Amino acid sequence: MAIEANDSALVTVFDTERETEALMVKGLLESAGIEALIISLDSPQDVFPGVGGVIVQVTPEQAAEAQAIIAEYRAHPAEDSEITEGPSA
C-alpha cells in the first residue's frame, strides 16, 4: 500500500531544514521495511525568511518503530568506513 501526501492520518517522525538529511532518514526507514514520505514545508522566502524545512512521515502503525530506528541511528551513526570499504593502497 503506497502512502500519499494527502493522507491526514500520517505521523511526522522527523523534521529538518536539509532535504539531504530527510532523504537519508527516508532511506534508513525504507531499508527497515517502513514506507516513508517526504514533504517540503518551503515558504516564500520574501514573505517568511528562514521558514520552511522538510518532514518525514509514516503511517501511525509504524510511527513508534520509525522513531526507534531514527533514535538508534542517532545514538550510533555508522562510521564512513562501515558504509563503504574502499580499495586499500
C-alpha positions in Angstrom: 0.0 0.0 0.0 1.5 3.3 -1.0 1.1 6.2 1.3 0.2 9.6 -0.1 0.8 13.2 0.9 -2.9 14.0 1.2 -3.3 11.3 3.9 -4.2 13.3 7.0 -3.5 10.3 9.3 0.2 10.3 8.6 2.6 11.0 11.5 5.7 13.2 11.4 8.6 11.2 12.7 11.5 13.5 11.6 11.9 17.1 10.6 14.9 19.1 9.3 15.9 22.1 7.3 18.0 20.0 5.0 16.5 17.9 2.3 19.5 15.6 2.1 19.1 14.7 5.7 15.4 13.9 5.2 16.3 11.7 2.2 18.9 9.8 4.3 16.2 9.2 7.0 13.7 8.1 4.4 16.2 5.6 3.0 17.0 4.3 6.5 13.4 3.7 7.2 12.7 2.1 3.9 15.7 -0.2 4.3 13.9 -1.4 7.5 10.7 -2.0 5.6 8.9 1.2 6.6 7.3 3.2 3.8 8.1 6.9 4.4 7.0 10.1 2.7 9.0 13.4 2.4 7.1 16.6 2.4 8.6 20.0 1.8 7.5 22.9 4.0 9.1 25.6 2.0 7.6 29.1 2.4 8.1 32.1 0.1 11.4 33.5 1.4 10.5 37.0 0.6 7.4 36.7 2.9 8.7 34.3 5.6 12.6 34.3 5.6 14.1 31.3 7.2 10.8 29.4 7.5 10.4 26.0 5.9 12.1 22.7 6.0 11.3 19.1 5.3 9.4 16.4 7.2 9.4 12.7 7.0 6.0 11.0 7.7 4.9 7.4 8.1 1.6 5.6 8.9 0.5 5.7 12.6 1.0 1.9 12.9 4.7 2.3 12.0 5.5 5.6 13.8 6.9 4.1 17.0 9.1 1.7 15.1 10.3 4.5 12.8 11.1 6.8 15.8 13.0 3.9 17.4 15.1 3.3 14.3 15.9 7.0 14.0 16.8 7.3 17.6 19.1 4.2 17.3 20.8 5.6 14.3 21.4 9.0 16.0 22.8 7.2 19.1 25.1 5.0 16.9 25.7 6.6 13.5 27.6 4.4 11.0 31.2 5.3 10.6 32.2 6.2 7.0 34.4 3.0 7.0 31.4 0.9 7.9 29.4 2.2 5.0 31.9 1.6 2.2 35.2 -0.1 2.2 37.4 1.4 -0.4 40.3 -0.5 -2.1 43.4 -0.4 0.1 46.5 1.1 -1.5 
